[in-house]
Amino acid sequence: MSFAEDSSIHFSDFPTDQLIELSYVSQSSNDMGILGLMNLLEDAVHKNKRAGVTGVLFYDNGIFGQIMEGYPEHLERIWKSIAADARHKDIQVLGINPLSKRRFSNWSMKFYGSDEISQYVPELKMGLKDAAASLPSEILTLMRSVSNQAEEINPSNQSSQNNSANQSRL
Ligand SMILES: Cc1cc2nc3c(=O)[nH]c(=O)nc-3n(C[C@H](O)[C@H](O)[C@H](O)COP(=O)(O)O)c2cc1C
């Protein structure tokens, strides 16, 4: 599997007003407990909201998968923090693509833990578990697919400004 190296992400290749989507999978350095995930999400939601970044984060069995959407300079800043974050390792970029419209416009960072993955996108379990044997495009397609469900799960709580119910689903 040929994942892009971190250094191959050239945010400046994109016009400053071009929405882009950045996706990756990674391995948690230690087992993330509920509190650890909640702390991480709280940080992420807060910072993403300020930077106008939206997306989805998956966590199952020690593996993260994430899609982030936003403008290059904002994503670059956040990506620097994420890439240097000791809570995960073996970061494998799936892709960086121009985007005409956000898929997760209502979510500063929608979260899917093991239960939600089993329920809504079970095929992704295998994709994340054996990311090295999967095609990056297949994992990305599965991760994107939940954007259709992002509003059905919490119909009364679609706003990215109030995702406490979302976080309590950990
Ligand atoms: C798997 C994973 C996903 C993360 N996702 C985000 C994110 O979407 N947005 C964000 O601001 N921080 C995210 N973080 C946290 C950042 O790495 C960092 O801790 C946070 O942005 C605070 O960084 P700072 O101390 O440099 O401001 C994530 C961390 C991990 C391990």
The ligand as an SDF file (V2000), in Angstrom:
LIG
                    3D

 31 33  0  0  0  0  0  0  0  0999 V2000
   -6.1990   11.2040   16.4130 C   0  0  0  0  0  0  0  0  0  0  0  0
   -6.1780   12.6660   16.7510 C   0  0  0  0  0  0  0  0  0  0  0  0
   -7.0500   13.5260   16.1140 C   0  0  0  0  0  0  0  0  0  0  0  0
   -7.0440   14.8780   16.4110 C   0  0  0  0  0  0  0  0  0  0  0  0
   -7.8920   15.7160   15.7460 N   0  0  0  0  0  0  0  0  0  0  0  0
   -7.8260   17.0520   15.9820 C   0  0  0  0  0  0  0  0  0  0  0  0
   -8.6330   17.9590   15.2560 C   0  0  0  0  0  0  0  0  0  0  0  0
   -9.4570   17.5980   14.4240 O   0  0  0  0  0  0  0  0  0  0  0  0
   -8.4980   19.2730   15.5420 N   0  0  0  0  0  0  0  0  0  0  0  0
   -7.6200   19.7520   16.4800 C   0  0  0  0  0  0  0  0  0  0  0  0
   -7.5380   20.9420   16.6860 O   0  0  0  0  0  0  0  0  0  0  0  0
   -6.8620   18.8970   17.1870 N   0  0  0  0  0  0  0  0  0  0  0  0
   -6.9330   17.5700   16.9620 C   0  0  0  0  0  0  0  0  0  0  0  0
   -6.1590   16.7260   17.6940 N   0  0  0  0  0  0  0  0  0  0  0  0
   -5.3770   17.2630   18.8030 C   0  0  0  0  0  0  0  0  0  0  0  0
   -4.1310   17.9670   18.3440 C   0  0  0  0  0  0  0  0  0  0  0  0
   -3.1640   17.0060   18.0370 O   0  0  0  0  0  0  0  0  0  0  0  0
   -3.6330   18.9020   19.4340 C   0  0  0  0  0  0  0  0  0  0  0  0
   -3.4930   18.2320   20.6330 O   0  0  0  0  0  0  0  0  0  0  0  0
   -4.5930   20.0520   19.6600 C   0  0  0  0  0  0  0  0  0  0  0  0
   -4.9150   20.6300   18.4220 O   0  0  0  0  0  0  0  0  0  0  0  0
   -3.9560   21.1310   20.5710 C   0  0  0  0  0  0  0  0  0  0  0  0
   -2.7600   21.4920   19.9730 O   0  0  0  0  0  0  0  0  0  0  0  0
   -1.8830   22.7230   20.4760 P   0  0  0  0  0  0  0  0  0  0  0  0
   -1.5230   22.3980   21.8770 O   0  0  0  0  0  0  0  0  0  0  0  0
   -0.7250   22.7420   19.5210 O   0  0  0  0  0  0  0  0  0  0  0  0
   -2.7790   23.9310   20.3570 O   0  0  0  0  0  0  0  0  0  0  0  0
   -6.1470   15.3720   17.3910 C   0  0  0  0  0  0  0  0  0  0  0  0
   -5.2720   14.4880   18.0240 C   0  0  0  0  0  0  0  0  0  0  0  0
   -5.2770   13.1430   17.7160 C   0  0  0  0  0  0  0  0  0  0  0  0
   -4.3370   12.2100   18.4180 C   0  0  0  0  0  0  0  0  0  0  0  0
  1  2  1  0
  2  3  1  0
  2 30  2  0
  3  4  2  0
  4  5  1  0
  4 28  1  0
  5  6  2  0
  6  7  1  0
  6 13  1  0
  7  8  2  0
  7  9  1  0
  9 10  1  0
 10 11  2  0
 10 12  1  0
 12 13  2  0
 13 14  1  0
 14 15  1  0
 14 28  1  0
 15 16  1  0
 16 17  1  0
 16 18  1  0
 18 19  1  0
 18 20  1  0
 20 21  1  0
 20 22  1  0
 22 23  1  0
 23 24  1  0
 24 25  2  0
 24 26  1  0
 24 27  1  0
 28 29  2  0
 29 30  1  0
 30 31  1  0
M  END
$$$$
